[in-house]
Amino acid sequence: MSYFQKMRGTTRSPPRVGAWEVFWSWVGAFAGIGLVGWLEQISIQGAARALLIGSFGATAVLVYGAVRSPLAQPRNVIGGHVLSAVVGVACQQLLHPWPPIAAAAAVATAIALMHLTRTLHPPGGATALIAVIGGPKVHALGFGYALIPVALGAVLLVAVGVLVNNLPRSRRYPEFWV
Amino acid sequence: MGSKGFTCGELSEEDLYDALGELSGYVDVTTGDLRKIYELAWKHASQRLRQAVRVNEVMTRDVVTVDRGAPAAEVAERMAERCVSGLPVLDTDGRVAGVVSERDLLPRVGSARPSAMALVAAALKEGGTLRIALSGPRAEDLMSAPPLTIRDDASVQEALALLLGRGINRLPVVDGEGRLVGIVTRADVMVEPGGALS
């Protein structure tokens, strides 16, 4: 197929999921994000340390909404987020005089490394981007960003996924651990 | 032979779409990719099966043959009575000396192209019978030699590769000493998953 022919699209989207699936997706996401948000509120350091970063909303879509997708599995969620956080912080520290380049390099490199390690997780791109554009509070964390909030939040979301996704008979999670 | 099941091309778009719908959650694959995966898996399974099956499991053992010295008329007659388009030529010790096919015979009886219908067309155009040399050639003059053969313990996959790679329709099957034990055609080696053999 030629360059332009490829743009036309050849197939279609999969079918819509049933209402039961929609219900449990909602419940799981509410529980997961709710837990992380609540922990952020009661954390010992008061309002200082953020736990609920934007990329966790994206992770919730996968872990609670597309539970059988390889992108939603624990290896991808935790591996993808942590790897992307490290890449993001590194790009910020190395390239901070040129913010657009730091941002672009962070996301692109995170994707490449997630591919190579088979931990592809779309919200990882967001985690890497936040490391650059998240502002002074995020920059001040340095590589600690990769542990809190990123690793901790990812683990909590996966834990809620394991507990809640397996409640209905029609669902199971995870498909694989490593 | 051939598979009793269906071919890949018979999986419709609706079949794939309905299959996706039967899984309870969101499946991160398009019907296009699902079809490609299915076809590739089928191809891999076919190859694996063909590597496991031996030629002697699918060959025809009752082979029509001629001797080296058989006249062209006898060759043609044998081919006609068994409805084959080619046959092996044997030495006195049972070894395969060559293979005669329609392609070898027809040019010798005045057909420029190796097609029986071309012969009929030529005869119809000239409004008469064919002129054929009375002192006809013999099997050993017509045959292709040395013949392409396959061992009876070779895999069906090797036979298929040879048939397709050399563009031939039949392969005489020989034992360790080169003696004829059977014959395989393309139809015989197209072993598929879900077919008569699996």
Interface residues (C-beta under 8 A of the other chain):
Chain A: T10 T11 R12 S13 P14 P15 V17 G18 W20 E21 G65 A66 V67 R68 S69 P70 L71 S170 R171
Chain B: E13 Y17 L20 G21 L23 S24 G25 Y26 V27 D28 V29 T30 T31 G32 D33
